[in-house]
Amino acid sequence: MNDISVLLKIGGAGIILLVLDKVLTSSGKGEIAAITNIAGVVIILLMIVSIIGDLFSTLKTMFIM
């Protein structure tokens, strides 16, 4: 996976979460906005976990021959 594409996906998800939070908060649905924020953070963390897994597998192949 390309590094720039991952950064753009995370940035895009952050912008979408920001817009959803503002819309839901201004319409008086703060609880749903909080749930949306938590779900977005979980999705972003799942993206990062896969990247860290790739990093560890690369380090393993580098040091264990």
Z-matrix of the N, CA and C atoms (Angstrom, degrees):
N
C 1 1.440
C 2 1.530 1 108.45
N 3 1.292 2 115.43 1 138.50
C 4 1.456 3 120.75 2 -177.89
C 5 1.528 4 110.12 3 -74.70
N 6 1.323 5 116.59 4 138.49
C 7 1.462 6 120.59 5 -176.45
C 8 1.524 7 112.25 6 -64.55
N 9 1.320 8 116.62 7 -38.76
C 10 1.461 9 120.23 8 -179.29
C 11 1.524 10 110.68 9 -66.44
N 12 1.320 11 117.45 10 -38.34
C 13 1.465 12 119.47 11 -179.05
C 14 1.524 13 111.23 12 -65.36
N 15 1.328 14 116.86 13 -36.05
C 16 1.468 15 119.84 14 177.94
C 17 1.524 16 110.21 15 -66.53
N 18 1.331 17 116.56 16 -43.19
C 19 1.462 18 119.61 17 178.26
C 20 1.519 19 111.43 18 -62.80
N 21 1.328 20 116.97 19 -39.93
C 22 1.461 21 120.05 20 178.90
C 23 1.523 22 111.51 21 -67.42
N 24 1.336 23 117.14 22 -37.55
C 25 1.468 24 119.93 23 177.19
C 26 1.523 25 111.11 24 -63.83
N 27 1.326 26 116.70 25 -43.20
C 28 1.465 27 120.33 26 179.64
C 29 1.529 28 110.32 27 -66.39
N 30 1.320 29 116.82 28 -41.72
C 31 1.464 30 120.27 29 177.47
C 32 1.515 31 112.60 30 -64.45
N 33 1.332 32 116.40 31 -41.61
C 34 1.462 33 120.36 32 177.59
C 35 1.512 34 112.04 33 -64.03
N 36 1.321 35 116.26 34 -41.08
C 37 1.467 36 119.77 35 177.53
C 38 1.524 37 110.27 36 -63.80
N 39 1.321 38 116.95 37 -38.41
C 40 1.462 39 120.33 38 178.11
C 41 1.516 40 112.29 39 -64.66
N 42 1.326 41 116.85 40 -41.43
C 43 1.468 42 120.37 41 178.91
C 44 1.523 43 110.56 42 -66.03
N 45 1.333 44 117.08 43 -42.64
C 46 1.466 45 120.57 44 178.49
C 47 1.527 46 110.41 45 -62.71
N 48 1.336 47 116.61 46 -41.65
C 49 1.465 48 119.76 47 177.70
C 50 1.523 49 111.55 48 -63.29
N 51 1.318 50 117.18 49 -39.07
C 52 1.454 51 121.04 50 179.02
C 53 1.522 52 111.19 51 -62.74
N 54 1.328 53 116.60 52 -45.82
C 55 1.466 54 120.63 53 179.95
C 56 1.526 55 110.66 54 -64.54
N 57 1.342 56 116.90 55 -45.05
C 58 1.464 57 119.62 56 178.59
C 59 1.524 58 111.58 57 -61.26
N 60 1.324 59 116.68 58 -40.33
C 61 1.461 60 120.13 59 179.32
C 62 1.522 61 111.15 60 -62.79
N 63 1.320 62 117.01 61 -45.33
C 64 1.465 63 120.23 62 -179.33
C 65 1.526 64 111.41 63 -64.50
N 66 1.340 65 116.93 64 -42.53
C 67 1.467 66 120.18 65 -178.75
C 68 1.521 67 110.60 66 -66.36
N 69 1.330 68 116.71 67 -46.65
C 70 1.461 69 119.46 68 -177.67
C 71 1.526 70 111.98 69 -69.33
N 72 1.325 71 117.66 70 -36.62
C 73 1.460 72 120.08 71 178.98
C 74 1.524 73 111.21 72 -68.35
N 75 1.323 74 116.85 73 -40.05
C 76 1.466 75 119.40 74 -179.26
C 77 1.524 76 112.09 75 -71.10
N 78 1.331 77 117.18 76 -23.47
C 79 1.464 78 119.28 77 177.82
C 80 1.525 79 112.05 78 -90.03
N 81 1.336 80 117.49 79 3.94
C 82 1.450 81 120.91 80 175.28
C 83 1.511 82 115.10 81 86.61
N 84 1.306 83 117.65 82 16.76
C 85 1.466 84 121.20 83 -179.75
C 86 1.525 85 109.66 84 -112.05
N 87 1.321 86 114.77 85 65.98
C 88 1.455 87 120.78 86 -176.51
C 89 1.514 88 113.56 87 -67.23
N 90 1.350 89 116.67 88 -32.84
C 91 1.465 90 119.56 89 -179.83
C 92 1.521 91 111.15 90 -66.63
N 93 1.323 92 115.79 91 -42.32
C 94 1.467 93 119.87 92 179.01
C 95 1.525 94 109.93 93 -67.88
N 96 1.329 95 117.01 94 -34.78
C 97 1.462 96 120.71 95 177.20
C 98 1.525 97 110.71 96 -63.64
N 99 1.325 98 116.62 97 -39.95
C 100 1.465 99 119.91 98 178.98
C 101 1.524 100 110.97 99 -66.30
N 102 1.324 101 117.17 100 -41.64
C 103 1.467 102 120.69 101 178.34
C 104 1.524 103 110.37 102 -64.59
N 105 1.326 104 117.00 103 -39.17
C 106 1.461 105 121.10 104 178.01
C 107 1.525 106 110.66 105 -63.81
N 108 1.326 107 116.61 106 -41.66
C 109 1.470 108 120.07 107 178.38
C 110 1.517 109 111.47 108 -63.56
N 111 1.323 110 117.02 109 -42.46
C 112 1.468 111 120.09 110 179.35
C 113 1.523 112 110.55 111 -64.16
N 114 1.332 113 117.05 112 -42.56
C 115 1.466 114 120.20 113 178.85
C 116 1.526 115 110.99 114 -63.26
N 117 1.320 116 117.31 115 -40.23
C 118 1.458 117 120.65 116 178.21
C 119 1.514 118 112.87 117 -64.81
N 120 1.318 119 116.50 118 -40.55
C 121 1.464 120 120.29 119 178.19
C 122 1.525 121 110.30 120 -64.84
N 123 1.332 122 117.39 121 -39.52
C 124 1.464 123 120.75 122 178.24
C 125 1.526 124 110.73 123 -63.57
N 126 1.322 125 117.23 124 -42.11
C 127 1.469 126 120.87 125 179.21
C 128 1.527 127 110.48 126 -63.09
N 129 1.328 128 116.97 127 -43.44
C 130 1.464 129 120.29 128 179.12
C 131 1.526 130 110.66 129 -65.48
N 132 1.329 131 117.47 130 -39.47
C 133 1.463 132 120.18 131 177.61
C 134 1.522 133 111.67 132 -64.09
N 135 1.326 134 117.34 133 -35.77
C 136 1.465 135 119.78 134 176.79
C 137 1.525 136 111.26 135 -64.84
N 138 1.332 137 117.09 136 -37.07
C 139 1.466 138 120.07 137 175.39
C 140 1.527 139 110.40 138 -62.82
N 141 1.320 140 116.22 139 -43.26
C 142 1.457 141 120.75 140 -177.33
C 143 1.524 142 111.01 141 -68.99
N 144 1.331 143 117.77 142 -35.98
C 145 1.464 144 120.83 143 179.95
C 146 1.523 145 110.68 144 -62.81
N 147 1.324 146 117.85 145 -39.64
C 148 1.466 147 119.63 146 178.28
C 149 1.529 148 111.05 147 -65.35
N 150 1.316 149 117.20 148 -36.44
C 151 1.466 150 120.64 149 177.97
C 152 1.526 151 110.58 150 -66.89
N 153 1.328 152 116.84 151 -41.93
C 154 1.463 153 120.37 152 179.03
C 155 1.523 154 110.47 153 -66.17
N 156 1.332 155 117.64 154 -35.86
C 157 1.465 156 120.59 155 175.49
C 158 1.514 157 111.76 156 -61.98
N 159 1.334 158 116.59 157 -41.76
C 160 1.465 159 120.17 158 176.00
C 161 1.529 160 111.18 159 -63.24
N 162 1.332 161 116.40 160 -39.06
C 163 1.461 162 120.43 161 178.62
C 164 1.524 163 111.07 162 -61.90
N 165 1.333 164 116.95 163 -45.78
C 166 1.462 165 119.71 164 -179.49
C 167 1.522 166 111.98 165 -66.00
N 168 1.323 167 117.44 166 -37.40
C 169 1.467 168 118.50 167 178.06
C 170 1.525 169 111.00 168 -67.82
N 171 1.330 170 117.70 169 -35.36
C 172 1.459 171 121.00 170 175.97
C 173 1.523 172 110.99 171 -65.92
N 174 1.328 173 116.43 172 -43.50
C 175 1.461 174 119.59 173 178.10
C 176 1.524 175 111.42 174 -64.62
N 177 1.320 176 116.65 175 -36.34
C 178 1.463 177 120.15 176 179.43
C 179 1.526 178 110.70 177 -64.75
N 180 1.337 179 116.94 178 -44.21
C 181 1.463 180 119.49 179 179.32
C 182 1.526 181 111.43 180 -69.97
N 183 1.317 182 117.15 181 -26.38
C 184 1.456 183 120.04 182 -179.39
C 185 1.526 184 111.49 183 -73.82
N 186 1.313 185 117.69 184 -41.18
C 187 1.454 186 120.62 185 -174.16
C 188 1.525 187 113.71 186 -95.94
N 189 1.314 188 118.11 187 -24.02
C 190 1.465 189 121.19 188 177.96
C 191 1.521 190 107.10 189 -106.90
N 192 1.318 191 115.68 190 110.36
C 193 1.455 192 118.70 191 -175.85
C 194 1.464 193 111.12 192 -97.68
